[in-house]
């Protein structure tokens, strides 16, 4: 069995608190987290948090299913 944890790149989004500029960085889960600096303001950007995309397929996920 092959374990892919840490080898699959994730996309992390960051926002500048000053100019509201945004940036996306792709890196593995196991990589050290380093917040990037804004290209315009040269200050540390803050990570944006978002819900993951989940798609449920099949029956049994809704109260109207039998």
N, CA, C and O atoms as a GROMACS GRO file, in nm:
protein
  264
    1UNK      N    1   0.085  -0.119   0.000
    1UNK     CA    2   0.000   0.000   0.000
    1UNK      C    3   0.089   0.124   0.000
    1UNK      O    4   0.184   0.132   0.078
    2UNK      N    5   0.059   0.219  -0.085
    2UNK     CA    6   0.137   0.341  -0.097
    2UNK      C    7   0.068   0.453  -0.021
    2UNK      O    8  -0.052   0.475  -0.038
    3UNK      N    9   0.143   0.522   0.064
    3UNK     CA   10   0.089   0.635   0.139
    3UNK      C   11   0.130   0.763   0.069
    3UNK      O   12   0.249   0.787   0.046
    4UNK      N   13   0.033   0.846   0.034
    4UNK     CA   14   0.060   0.970  -0.039
    4UNK      C   15   0.057   1.093   0.050
    4UNK      O   16   0.074   1.204   0.000
    5UNK      N   17   0.035   1.077   0.181
    5UNK     CA   18   0.029   1.192   0.270
    5UNK      C   19   0.164   1.264   0.266
    5UNK      O   20   0.269   1.203   0.284
    6UNK      N   21   0.158   1.394   0.244
    6UNK     CA   22   0.279   1.474   0.239
    6UNK      C   23   0.338   1.486   0.100
    6UNK      O   24   0.424   1.571   0.078
    7UNK      N   25   0.294   1.403   0.005
    7UNK     CA   26   0.348   1.409  -0.130
    7UNK      C   27   0.254   1.480  -0.226
    7UNK      O   28   0.295   1.520  -0.335
    8UNK      N   29   0.129   1.496  -0.186
    8UNK     CA   30   0.032   1.563  -0.271
    8UNK      C   31   0.040   1.714  -0.244
    8UNK      O   32   0.023   1.757  -0.130
    9UNK      N   33   0.066   1.793  -0.347
    9UNK     CA   34   0.073   1.938  -0.323
    9UNK      C   35  -0.063   1.998  -0.292
    9UNK      O   36  -0.164   1.961  -0.352
   10UNK      N   37  -0.063   2.090  -0.200
   10UNK     CA   38  -0.184   2.163  -0.162
   10UNK      C   39  -0.167   2.308  -0.207
   10UNK      O   40  -0.055   2.356  -0.222
   11UNK      N   41  -0.278   2.376  -0.228
   11UNK     CA   42  -0.274   2.517  -0.266
   11UNK      C   43  -0.314   2.600  -0.144
   11UNK      O   44  -0.422   2.583  -0.088
   12UNK      N   45  -0.225   2.688  -0.103
   12UNK     CA   46  -0.248   2.776   0.011
   12UNK      C   47  -0.263   2.918  -0.041
   12UNK      O   48  -0.184   2.963  -0.124
   13UNK      N   49  -0.365   2.988   0.007
   13UNK     CA   50  -0.391   3.125  -0.036
   13UNK      C   51  -0.357   3.223   0.075
   13UNK      O   52  -0.384   3.197   0.193
   14UNK      N   53  -0.298   3.335   0.036
   14UNK     CA   54  -0.257   3.438   0.131
   14UNK      C   55  -0.311   3.572   0.086
   14UNK      O   56  -0.332   3.596  -0.033
   15UNK      N   57  -0.334   3.662   0.185
   15UNK     CA   58  -0.383   3.798   0.156
   15UNK      C   59  -0.299   3.898   0.233
   15UNK      O   60  -0.263   3.876   0.349
   16UNK      N   61  -0.269   4.009   0.168
   16UNK     CA   62  -0.195   4.117   0.233
   16UNK      C   63  -0.293   4.199   0.317
   16UNK      O   64  -0.395   4.243   0.265
   17UNK      N   65  -0.263   4.221   0.446
   17UNK     CA   66  -0.355   4.299   0.530
   17UNK      C   67  -0.356   4.448   0.495
   17UNK      O   68  -0.449   4.521   0.530
   18UNK      N   69  -0.253   4.493   0.426
   18UNK     CA   70  -0.242   4.635   0.392
   18UNK      C   71  -0.314   4.669   0.261
   18UNK      O   72  -0.406   4.750   0.260
   19UNK      N   73  -0.271   4.606   0.151
   19UNK     CA   74  -0.326   4.641   0.019
   19UNK      C   75  -0.432   4.542  -0.030
   19UNK      O   76  -0.490   4.563  -0.137
   20UNK      N   77  -0.458   4.435   0.045
   20UNK     CA   78  -0.556   4.331   0.012
   20UNK      C   79  -0.518   4.249  -0.111
   20UNK      O   80  -0.603   4.182  -0.170
   21UNK      N   81  -0.390   4.253  -0.151
   21UNK     CA   82  -0.343   4.170  -0.261
   21UNK      C   83  -0.346   4.024  -0.221
   21UNK      O   84  -0.333   3.992  -0.102
   22UNK      N   85  -0.364   3.935  -0.318
   22UNK     CA   86  -0.374   3.792  -0.289
   22UNK      C   87  -0.269   3.714  -0.366
   22UNK      O   88  -0.225   3.754  -0.474
   23UNK      N   89  -0.230   3.598  -0.309
   23UNK     CA   90  -0.130   3.512  -0.370
   23UNK      C   91  -0.163   3.368  -0.336
   23UNK      O   92  -0.209   3.339  -0.226
   24UNK      N   93  -0.139   3.276  -0.430
   24UNK     CA   94  -0.156   3.133  -0.408
   24UNK      C   95  -0.021   3.065  -0.417
   24UNK      O   96   0.059   3.096  -0.506
   25UNK      N   97   0.006   2.972  -0.325
   25UNK     CA   98   0.132   2.898  -0.324
   25UNK      C   99   0.099   2.750  -0.317
   25UNK      O  100   0.015   2.708  -0.238
   26UNK      N  101   0.166   2.670  -0.400
   26UNK     CA  102   0.146   2.526  -0.401
   26UNK      C  103   0.265   2.460  -0.332
   26UNK      O  104   0.380   2.482  -0.371
   27UNK      N  105   0.236   2.378  -0.229
   27UNK     CA  106   0.342   2.305  -0.159
   27UNK      C  107   0.282   2.184  -0.090
   27UNK      O  108   0.160   2.174  -0.073
   28UNK      N  109   0.369   2.090  -0.052
   28UNK     CA  110   0.325   1.968   0.016
   28UNK      C  111   0.281   1.999   0.159
   28UNK      O  112   0.323   2.099   0.217
   29UNK      N  113   0.198   1.915   0.214
   29UNK     CA  114   0.148   1.933   0.349
   29UNK      C  115   0.263   1.929   0.450
   29UNK      O  116   0.260   2.000   0.550
   30UNK      N  117   0.363   1.847   0.423
   30UNK     CA  118   0.474   1.831   0.516
   30UNK      C  119   0.579   1.941   0.506
   30UNK      O  120   0.667   1.949   0.591
   31UNK      N  121   0.571   2.027   0.405
   31UNK     CA  122   0.666   2.138   0.393
   31UNK      C  123   0.648   2.238   0.506
   31UNK      O  124   0.538   2.256   0.558
   32UNK      N  125   0.757   2.303   0.542
   32UNK     CA  126   0.751   2.405   0.646
   32UNK      C  127   0.667   2.523   0.598
   32UNK      O  128   0.682   2.569   0.485
   33UNK      N  129   0.578   2.570   0.685
   33UNK     CA  130   0.492   2.682   0.647
   33UNK      C  131   0.567   2.813   0.667
   33UNK      O  132   0.608   2.847   0.778
   34UNK      N  133   0.582   2.885   0.558
   34UNK     CA  134   0.644   3.017   0.562
   34UNK      C  135   0.549   3.113   0.491
   34UNK      O  136   0.514   3.092   0.375
   35UNK      N  137   0.508   3.216   0.560
   35UNK     CA  138   0.419   3.314   0.499
   35UNK      C  139   0.498   3.402   0.405
   35UNK      O  140   0.604   3.453   0.441
   36UNK      N  141   0.447   3.421   0.283
   36UNK     CA  142   0.519   3.505   0.186
   36UNK      C  143   0.506   3.653   0.219
   36UNK      O  144   0.421   3.693   0.299
   37UNK      N  145   0.589   3.733   0.157
   37UNK     CA  146   0.581   3.878   0.170
   37UNK      C  147   0.509   3.935   0.049
   37UNK      O  148   0.522   3.884  -0.062
   38UNK      N  149   0.434   4.041   0.071
   38UNK     CA  150   0.361   4.108  -0.036
   38UNK      C  151   0.461   4.173  -0.132
   38UNK      O  152   0.559   4.233  -0.088
   39UNK      N  153   0.436   4.161  -0.262
   39UNK     CA  154   0.524   4.220  -0.362
   39UNK      C  155   0.521   4.373  -0.357
   39UNK      O  156   0.622   4.438  -0.381
   40UNK      N  157   0.404   4.429  -0.324
   40UNK     CA  158   0.390   4.574  -0.324
   40UNK      C  159   0.429   4.637  -0.189
   40UNK      O  160   0.503   4.735  -0.186
   41UNK      N  161   0.378   4.580  -0.079
   41UNK     CA  162   0.397   4.640   0.054
   41UNK      C  163   0.520   4.586   0.128
   41UNK      O  164   0.569   4.651   0.220
   42UNK      N  165   0.569   4.469   0.088
   42UNK     CA  166   0.683   4.403   0.152
   42UNK      C  167   0.657   4.369   0.299
   42UNK      O  168   0.750   4.369   0.380
   43UNK      N  169   0.531   4.339   0.333
   43UNK     CA  170   0.499   4.293   0.468
   43UNK      C  171   0.448   4.149   0.459
   43UNK      O  172   0.409   4.103   0.351
   44UNK      N  173   0.450   4.078   0.571
   44UNK     CA  174   0.410   3.938   0.573
   44UNK      C  175   0.260   3.924   0.546
   44UNK      O  176   0.178   3.994   0.605
   45UNK      N  177   0.227   3.833   0.455
   45UNK     CA  178   0.087   3.809   0.419
   45UNK      C  179   0.024   3.713   0.519
   45UNK      O  180   0.094   3.636   0.585
   46UNK      N  181  -0.109   3.717   0.530
   46UNK     CA  182  -0.186   3.632   0.621
   46UNK      C  183  -0.255   3.523   0.541
   46UNK      O  184  -0.311   3.548   0.435
   47UNK      N  185  -0.250   3.401   0.595
   47UNK     CA  186  -0.313   3.288   0.526
   47UNK      C  187  -0.464   3.299   0.531
   47UNK      O  188  -0.522   3.329   0.635
   48UNK      N  189  -0.528   3.274   0.417
   48UNK     CA  190  -0.674   3.271   0.409
   48UNK      C  191  -0.720   3.127   0.434
   48UNK      O  192  -0.658   3.032   0.386
   49UNK      N  193  -0.827   3.112   0.508
   49UNK     CA  194  -0.882   2.979   0.535
   49UNK      C  195  -1.013   2.964   0.460
   49UNK      O  196  -1.096   3.055   0.459
   50UNK      N  197  -1.031   2.849   0.397
   50UNK     CA  198  -1.152   2.823   0.321
   50UNK      C  199  -1.194   2.677   0.342
   50UNK      O  200  -1.111   2.592   0.374
   51UNK      N  201  -1.320   2.651   0.324
   51UNK     CA  202  -1.371   2.514   0.334
   51UNK      C  203  -1.325   2.434   0.212
   51UNK      O  204  -1.321   2.487   0.101
   52UNK      N  205  -1.290   2.308   0.231
   52UNK     CA  206  -1.249   2.225   0.118
   52UNK      C  207  -1.367   2.194   0.027
   52UNK      O  208  -1.482   2.195   0.071
   53UNK      N  209  -1.339   2.166  -0.098
   53UNK     CA  210  -1.443   2.127  -0.193
   53UNK      C  211  -1.475   1.980  -0.172
   53UNK      O  212  -1.388   1.894  -0.187
   54UNK      N  213  -1.600   1.951  -0.137
   54UNK     CA  214  -1.644   1.813  -0.113
   54UNK      C  215  -1.767   1.787  -0.198
   54UNK      O  216  -1.859   1.869  -0.203
   55UNK      N  217  -1.768   1.673  -0.264
   55UNK     CA  218  -1.884   1.636  -0.345
   55UNK      C  219  -1.928   1.497  -0.302
   55UNK      O  220  -1.852   1.401  -0.314
   56UNK      N  221  -2.050   1.486  -0.251
   56UNK     CA  222  -2.106   1.359  -0.208
   56UNK      C  223  -2.183   1.298  -0.325
   56UNK      O  224  -2.268   1.363  -0.385
   57UNK      N  225  -2.152   1.173  -0.356
   57UNK     CA  226  -2.219   1.104  -0.466
   57UNK      C  227  -2.293   0.984  -0.410
   57UNK      O  228  -2.248   0.920  -0.315
   58UNK      N  229  -2.406   0.953  -0.470
   58UNK     CA  230  -2.484   0.838  -0.427
   58UNK      C  231  -2.601   0.879  -0.341
   58UNK      O  232  -2.627   0.997  -0.322
   59UNK      N  233  -2.669   0.781  -0.290
   59UNK     CA  234  -2.787   0.809  -0.208
   59UNK      C  235  -2.750   0.804  -0.060
   59UNK      O  236  -2.646   0.751  -0.022
   60UNK      N  237  -2.837   0.861   0.023
   60UNK     CA  238  -2.818   0.856   0.166
   60UNK      C  239  -2.764   0.983   0.228
   60UNK      O  240  -2.738   0.986   0.349
   61UNK      N  241  -2.745   1.088   0.150
   61UNK     CA  242  -2.689   1.212   0.202
   61UNK      C  243  -2.794   1.319   0.229
   61UNK      O  244  -2.764   1.423   0.286
   62UNK      N  245  -2.917   1.294   0.189
   62UNK     CA  246  -3.023   1.392   0.208
   62UNK      C  247  -3.135   1.331   0.291
   62UNK      O  248  -3.154   1.209   0.289
   63UNK      N  249  -3.209   1.413   0.363
   63UNK     CA  250  -3.318   1.363   0.447
   63UNK      C  251  -3.432   1.306   0.363
   63UNK      O  252  -3.514   1.230   0.415
   64UNK      N  253  -3.439   1.343   0.235
   64UNK     CA  254  -3.546   1.294   0.148
   64UNK      C  255  -3.510   1.159   0.082
   64UNK      O  256  -3.596   1.097   0.019
   65UNK      N  257  -3.386   1.114   0.097
   65UNK     CA  258  -3.346   0.984   0.039
   65UNK      C  259  -3.406   0.870   0.120
   65UNK      O  260  -3.431   0.883   0.240
   66UNK      N  261  -3.430   0.760   0.054
   66UNK     CA  262  -3.484   0.641   0.120
   66UNK      C  263  -3.384   0.531   0.122
   66UNK      O  264  -3.411   0.423   0.174
   0.00000   0.00000   0.00000
